[in-house]
Amino acid sequence: MISEQRIFQAYYTKSEPIVSYMVDLLDLNGTETIFEPCAGDGVFLDSILSKYETVKVDAFELNLSAYNKLKNKYSDLENVSIKQTDTLTDLDLEFLCSMGGKYDAVIANPPYGAWRNTEDKASLKRRFNGFYAKESYSLFLYRSIEALNEGGKLVFIIPDTYLNLNMHKDIRKYILTNTKIKEISLFPSSYFPGVNFGYANLSIIALEKCSNYSSNLNNSFNIYKGFKSVEELGKNELQHLTKLNFKQENVLNNDGHIFLTSKNQNVSDTIRKAKLTIGDICDCATGFYSGNDKDRLKVLSKSIRNSKRYEEVDKTKITYDCSSRPLNGIETEKVYVPIVKGGNVKYFKADNWFMEWSKEIVDFYKKDKKARYQNSSYYFRKGIAVPMVSSSSITGAIIENRLFDQSIVGIFPKNEELIYYLLAFFNSPTCNKLIRTINPSTNNSSNYIKKIPFLEPTPEQERIITENIKQIIEQVKLSGNYDSDLENENNKLINELYGF
């Protein structure tokens, strides 16, 4: 049974500073027709109606319980219309949008990730021109912009993921070409009281619908970040705030139309002007999954972190030498091969995990619907393992004669001589700044890693870094530690190369 909370994802806006800031951004005069696509408990309507009694309001609410409360709450107001409906599928609204919209203003805190079954998602994808249908807030944003008349204003509070994630590329393009962004404020979700969204950061976006394409591209706007408290929202002249100015045409021309919100302009410029990227000089691939790790994955010792669910491997059945790259499995009794898993470890990961790899079981992996025998041409090759999920910093560890699992992005330089330089790069603060600007979340999928700019080191830089990395790897293999001076020298050289 799907819970009502998961279906509606209705997080009501209980913060007075957030509500006041958002209403102020609409810049109302009291004559407008306003649309609230997911009215909730009416917090935005209350704030607007307390200041502008004569506005006309159309409010939609899907949740029957919330709808009934709203209907009762505004029963005496002829200028407030409440409708129990799904904004994303309401046919009257869809027709209105097809005619060019009718509203002067839209304000909302839309559902984030509201649950839909597979059939509904497919229908929404068709209805919304192929936009990403698993994240409801972007569809609400698209539909609400459509519902505005020319020059109409919109203010939404939504997760900041639409600024960077690949899945939201289409909604970014739509916003940049069909509206003029007025301003965006970024702040932690902790400012939203009493709720854990599953999103680290939220944003408030204010925009104006405009059909003039060239005027939209010429429009400039500011993104504000660095607020110290929720009460600072809207106080954009505070000296400690970071204010980033963008022209919409420049954002549109970025790869994937991403918003580059780094404080360091050099970082954004490097990404935007990159002639070569990691994707140009490396193959990037996601690794293997057995379909049933509980039975097929073994651990060297129960002292290994996160090993509680797994059995210890029979050490007499381990094959450490996989230089022959046994892609079709092993025909001897030594049927367990080392595999690199996720976890943020720099430079070298010890052989602590082993995958069953007999010929019979590999034949099974290739056919099993749950298993992922994917990108097998990279199995047992020399490369760099970058965990898909990192903590505060991206990390990389060497892969050689080993499998790597699906929690890893394997990076395989087309010129293998670059592997030690790139290993230093993927463990450097410079690389972390780049990936966190391309994608501020901790998800390091191959699509984002491919976008990281590559600047070719000088022969001397490459020589020094390669020698240092070889020493670091040997030290880690021997003792588990390494000389931080070697790492610092590498980071300094990479910093000098990139300029940050």
N, C-alpha and C positions, 0 to 999 in steps of 0.2 A: 504494500500500500504506500503510495507516494504521499508524503506529508504535505499539508496545505502550505507550510512555509517554503518547501522546495518548489512547489508549483508556482506560487505567486512571487516569491523572492521580494516580498514587500517590506522594505526597510524604511520606516517613516522618518521624516526629517524633523528631529526634535531639537535641533540646535538653532536658537534664535539668531545668533550672528550669521549663520549660513543662510537662513531664510531671508533675513533683512538684506544681505548682500545680493542675493539672487534677484529679489524683487526690485531692488534699486537698479540693477543692471538692465531691467526691462525699460526703464525710463518712461513710465506711463504718464498719461495726462488725464485719464478718467473717461475717455471716449472710446476706448478700444473694445474689440471683441476678442476674448482670450480663450485659449484652449488648454486644458489640463488633461493629458492623455492617460494618466494613472493617478487619480486624485488621492488615493489613500485615505487618510483621516482629515484631509482638507487643510493642512497647515499652510500651504501656499495661498489657497483661496482666502483663508481667514486674514492673512497679512495683507493681501491685495484689497479685499473688501473693506477692511478697516480704514484704508486710506482713500480708496476710490469706490464710493458706493454705487456709482452709476455705470460701471463697466458691465458688459455682458459676458457671461462665462458659460462655456460648454465643458463639462467635466465627465470623463469616462472612468469607469472602475469595473474591473472584471470580478473581483471578489464579492460575492453576494452579501456577505456580512458587512463588509466595509461600505458597499453601495447603500444598503438599508440605513446605515448610520448617517451617511451623507445626505440621503433623501430626507430623512427626518430633520437633520441639522439645518438644511437650507430650504425647508418647506415653505417658509414665509417670504422667500425672495423670488420674485418673478423673473429677475434678470439672471438667475442661476439655473442652468439645466443640467440634471444628473442623468447619465445613461449607464445601464449595466451592460457592458459589452467588452469585447477584446479589441483594443485599438489596432492591433496588427491585422485583423481579419474583418473589421467592420466595413460592410459594403457601402454604406452611406458615406463614410469618411473616404473610402477608396475613390468613390465617384467624385467627391468634392476635390480630392487631390488631383484627379485627372483633369479637372476644370481649372486648375491653377491655384487652388487654395482659397481660403476666406478669412483666415485669422490674422489679427494684428500682432499677436504675441502668443508664445507658448512657453510654459514653465513646467519643469518636471524633475522628479527623482525617479527615473524609470526602473523597472526590475532589472537586476543583474543576474544573468544566467538562469532565468526562469525555466523550469523543466518543461520539455515538450517531448512527445513520443516521436518515433522515427518518421511516421507518416506526416505528422505536423511539420517537422523540420524540413522535409522534402517539399511540402506545399509552400512553406514560407520562403524557401530558397527560390522557387519558381516565381512566387508573387513579388519578391523583392530583388529581381534582376540578378540573382546569383550571389547576393551579399551573404556574408557568413551568418548562418541561421542558428548556430548553437549559442550565441551570445545575444540575448534579447535586447540589451540596451542600445546596440548599434542600429537595430531595426526600428526601435522607437525613435531614435534620432533621425533616421532617414524619413520615416513616415511623418514626423512632426515638421520637418523642414518643408516637405511637400505640402503640408496643410496650411502653411503660411501664405499670405498674399505677398505681392511684390513689396519689398521694404519692411516686411514683418520681422519681428525680433524673437529670438529663441534664447532661453537660458536653461541649461541642463547641469545636473550634478551626476557625474558618471566616473567609473574607474578610468585611470589614465592610459590603459592599455591600447586604446584606439590610436594613440599617437605614434606607436612603434611596431606593434605586432603585425606580422605578415598577413594574418587572417583578416585584418581590418584595412587592407590596402584600398579596397574599393570605396569604403565609406570615407576614407581620407580624400580620395580623388573627388568624390561627390561634394564634400564640404568645400574643398579648395576651389572648385570650378562653379559652384552654384550659390555660394554665399560669400559674404564679407565677414571674416572673423573679427570681433571687436576686442576680446581679450580672453586669455585662459589663465586660471590660477591653479597651481598644483600644491597639494598638501597631503599629509598622512591621513589614512582612514581613521586613525585614533581620534581625529577631530569630530567624527560622527559618533555621538555618544551611545554606548550600550550595545553596539553591534559589531560582530566579527564577520566581515564580508568575504574573507578569503582573498582580498586585494590589499596590497600594501599601501597604495596611494590612490587618491581620488583627484578629480579635477572639476572645476566649474568652467564651462565654456559659454560664452555669449557671442552670438552671431546675428547677421541680418541677411534675409533672403534677397538675392539679386540675380537677375537673368542676364546681366551684362558681363560676358565672359572676360573680356579684356580688363574691365574695371575690377573684377574680382582678383585677377592675377596681379594687378598693380597695387592691390590693397596691402597695407602693412598693419601689423598688430603686435602686441606684447604678450609674452608668457611670463608670469610672475611665480617665483618659488622662493623658499627660504623663510616662510612664515614661522614665527615662534609660538603663536597661539591662534586659536580660531577667531579671536576678537580682532586679529590683524587683517583678516580677509577684507579686501576692498581698500585698504589703506596703502595704496601702491607707491606712495612717495617715501615710505620708511627706508632709511638708508641701508639697513642690513638686508633688504630684499634683493634677490637676483632678478634683474629685468632683462629679458632677452627679446630683441626685436626681429621680426621675420617679415619677409615679403612673400605673399602666397605663391607667386610664380617660382621662387627659389625652392620652397618646400615641395611644390608639385614636381620639380625637376630632380629632387633627390631620389635615389634608388628606392622604390617602393613607396614614394611620397612620404617618407618618415619625417617626423619633427625631431630635429637634432637639438636636444635641450641641455647639452653640456655647458657648464659655466665657462669652460675654457674654449674660446673661439677657435684656437688652433686644432683642437680635437675635431670639432664639427667641420672645419675647412678641410682637414685631412681626409675625412670620410667622404665629403662631397666631391673633392677634386681627385680622388684616387684613380690613377691610371691602371694599377694592378691591385687585385685583391687576393686573399687567401684562396678563394674559389678559382682564380686563374692559374695559380701555381701548385695547387694541391687537389687531390681527390678527397672528398669528405663523405664518410659513410657511417651509418648506424649499424650496430653489431647484432650478434646472435641471441636468440632466446629459445630455450629448449621446449617451452610449452608446459613444463612441469619441473621447475627447479627444485622443488622440495625433494623429489626422488632422484634427479639426475645431476644436480650440483652438489659437490662435496667440499668440505672445508679441511684445511690442513690440521687445525687444532681448535678445540672448543674455546680456547682463550682468544681467538680472533673475534673482533668486534662484529656484532650482528650475526653470530653463527648459531644462535640458539635453535633455530628451526632445522638445521642441517646436520647430517651425519658426517663423521670424520672419514676422510678418504683412506682407503687401503694403500699405504705408501709403496707397497710392492707392485702396485698396478699403475703407477704414474709414469707417463712418458714426458720427460722434460725436453728432449731434443725433437722439435717439430720442424726442423729446417727443411725436411722433405715436403712440408705443407700437405698433410694428409687430409685433403678436402673431402674424400669419400670414406673417411674413417680408418680405423686401425685394425689389423687382422691378428695382432698378437694379444697376449693376456694383459699387456700394459695399456689399458683402455681409457685412462684418465689424462686429459691434457690441461695445462694451465690456462686460465681465463682471467682477463683483466675486467674487474667490475668498477662501478662508480665509487665515489668517495674522493674527497679533495686531498690528494697526496701529490706532492711535487716530484717531478723528475723520474722516479722509479718506484714501482709497486712490487713488493715481494710476491712470490708465488704462494698465495694463501688459499686460492680457490681453484677447483678443478671440475671439468665437465666430462661426463661420460661420452666417449667418442669412438665406440666400436663401429665396425662397418655396418652391422645390423641396425644400431641405434641411429646412425647418420642417415641411413636409408629411410628410417622412420621419420626423422626430423624433416626430411625433404617433402614428405607427403602429409604430415600431420597439420591439421587446420590451426591448432593452437601454437605450434612451433613457428619460429621465424628464422629459417635458413636463408638469410638475406645478405646481399653484398658479399657472397662467399669468396669472390676473387681477392678480397683483402684479408681473409683469415690467414694468420700466421706470418703476415708480412711485417716489415719494419715500418713503424709509424709512430704517431703520437696519440695517446688516449686523453681526450678532454671530457670530463663528466658532463652529462646533459644538464644536471642541476648542480650549481655551485653555491657556496656560501657567500662571503663578502668578496671573494676574488676568484677569478678563473684560474684553473691549474691544468697542467699537462704532465703526463708521464709516458715514458718510452714503452712502445709495444714492440716485441720481437719474438718470433717463434711461439706466439700465443694467440688464443682467441681473444675477442673482446665482446662484451655483451651489449644489449640494446640500451643500457643506460649510458653508454659511451658513444661519443662521436669520434671515430677513427680518422685521423688526418694523415694523408700519405703524400708527401712532396713528390712532384713529378721529377725533380732533381734531388735524388736521395742525399746528395752532399749537403743540402740545406737543413737536414733533419735536426742537427744539434743546435744550429742557430734558431730554428723555429721552436725547439723545445724551450730554449731560454726565453724567447719572445712570449710564448703562451703562459709563462710563469711570471711575466713582468708587469709592473704597475701600468706601463704604457698600454699593453694589450687590454688590461682590465678597463682602463678608461675608454678605450675604443668600443669594446663589446657592450659596456654599460651605457654608452651613448646610443649605439645601434639598437640595443634592447635593454632597457633599464631593469627588467626582471632578472631572476637568476636562472632562466631557461636558456641554455647554450645550445640550441638545436643547430643542425648543420646549415640550415638556411641563413642563420645569423652569422655563424662563424665564417661562412663563405664571403660575407660582405666586409670583413675586416680588411682595411688597406694593408698592402704589403709594399714596404720600401726596401729596396735591395741594399744590403750592407756593403761597405767597401771590403775588398779582400782582407785587409788588416783587421777590420772589425769582425768579420766572419771567422778569421783564424783564431783570434783571442777568445771569442765567445765559444767556439767549438772546443778548444782546449780546456776551457774552464768547465764546460758542461760534461765532458768526458771524465774530468776529475770528480765532479760532483756525483755523477752516477756511480763511480767506483767507490767513493766514500759512503754513499747511501747503501750500496750492496754490502759493504763490510760492517758498518756500524749503525746504519739507520739514520745517520746525521750527515751534515755536510758543512763545509767552511762558508759561512755567510759572506765573507769578503769576496769570494768568487762570484756569488750571486749578485752582490752589490756592484761589482765591476761590470757584469753583464747588463744589469739594469741601467747603469749610467751610460753605457755605450748605446743602448737602444733608445734611451731618453734623448741623447744627443742626435741620433739619427732622425727621430720623429719630431723632436722639438717640444716634447712634454713627457 
